[in-house]
Amino acid sequence: MGSVERVEAGAAALGDYVGLTDVVLRSRREPAEGLFMAEGEKVIRRAVAAGYPMRSLLLEEKWLPALSDVVQATDAPVYLATRETLIEVTGYDVHRGALAAMTRLPLEDAATLAGRAGRRIAVLEDIVDHTNVGAVFRSAAALGVDAVLITPRCADPLYRRSVRVSMGAVLQVPWTRFDEWPQGIELLREAGFTTAALELGKDSISLAELAARGDERLAVVLGTEGDGLAAATVAAADLAVRIPMAGEVDSLNVAAAAAVAFYATQP
């Protein structure tokens, strides 16, 4: 068991937890330093179960009994603080009262992950909102998507908000990042995937038509908020697919569209 220590705001040991609301700072610092944040008992347990090493644990003291087995099993330091201290250090109200600084694992090569994935994968192109990334991962886990591959400019799935919104699904669904995009479509094709770009173009087939095809291996490609997929991506994909809309609604939020597409294309 690691050491258990009560701490106050300003303690040097809490450096990993300072200013968690600063998206720019965290998105630059966390990947560079090899860390990410797990928030709440369920997510912390999923991170540990997935094999991510723990750097430290920061708890409101009332959460110590609930996480006593995790505390007993770790060699990492455990810091106990008041709710007020947690708010002061992190910059927001830590509702779940528990944070763990975790060490990232090396990302798998995209070709290797595509090769060993099952029948369905999702591709996220330049989705920049961490909430949407987390929501897509949660749907992927719930609806049996085997892996998620993201483009070089996509938001970090291990950013705190993405992990929290996904309820830890980013720690459950295998994922990695392409080195190049849309060149990565050829990599998917070589792995036997039909690439289906969700696109509202007039030449798109409907989602029902895609589902009826029963492709053995299918990659659903989802575009960034607002602009959708790049023209080069749509041109390179095997198919363009639309979700028919009613009520004069032109499109769904990318996270909602992902859930609909994942459900409709279940094997």
Disulfide bonds with the S-S distance in Angstrom:
none
